[in-house]
């Protein structure tokens, strides 16, 4: 009888542990406080679910973070290049918004060779990046001093084209799962816009997806169902929006200044958030995998 009780207790403990691991929408710290600089930004995960982000020890480095929260410098960017948003294409190539150099950088994940993929001197600063199913890149480009912004398309050949101007402070940017909609938020004006993407990659007339009355925005990413996760900078949350702009959930991320978000882990259902107040990464489990992870699976 004692053996049966012991086995039952072990089974219950295992079930509880599994449940804790899969507790949804509850943030936990992945790295320690002050483990990064105040420039912590740009998280993105590769096909294996490993996490990369900028500004570990200084503004010009890119770090790789293990699942247990160990962070090491993965690559040093050349010269004064300073990374912000990061995305991967289906082949595993990393693209980085270099706001100091007005570049989009291209990094080979095997050799860690860094190249300038696109350069546009009239950019204010390429801030965040999104990638369409065909590999086209989109870059947000805010002018923080003037409270304005614009958008750029970067073709697979590196050609840069301005596709929107006279906007507010464009920041977070993402492409819908079907590749037909570009989402862009304006941090100061607190708007989230949806643009139809035309066959040539340019944009149609924007429509307001959601307007908020308080707090700013930073990064945002879609899950596999097209729901949009938006960081609420100043409020300390990530809000989950449906493709129709309905608030589905709001997650406390343990610090007031979440800067960006991505999805990864072995099943694509771990959200990683860079948080500036405590200079660390927090994580929480979600119910559906991230869009980027799903694209990796289809590319295999």
Secondary structure, 3 states (H helix, E strand, C coil): CHHHHHHHHHHHHHHHHHHHHCCECCCEECCCCCCCCCCCEEEEECCCCCEEEECCCCCCEEEEECCCCCEEEEEECCCCCCEEEEEECCCCCEEEEECCCCEEEEECCCCCCEEEEEECCCCCCCCCEEECCCCCEEEEEEECCCCEEEEEEECCCCCEEEEEEEECCEEEEEECCCCCEEEEEECCCCEEEEEEECCCCCECCCEEEEECCCCCCCCEEEECCCCEEEEECCCCEEEEECCCCCEEEEEECCCCCEEEEEEECCCCCEEEEEECCCCEEEEEECCCCEHHHHHHHHHC
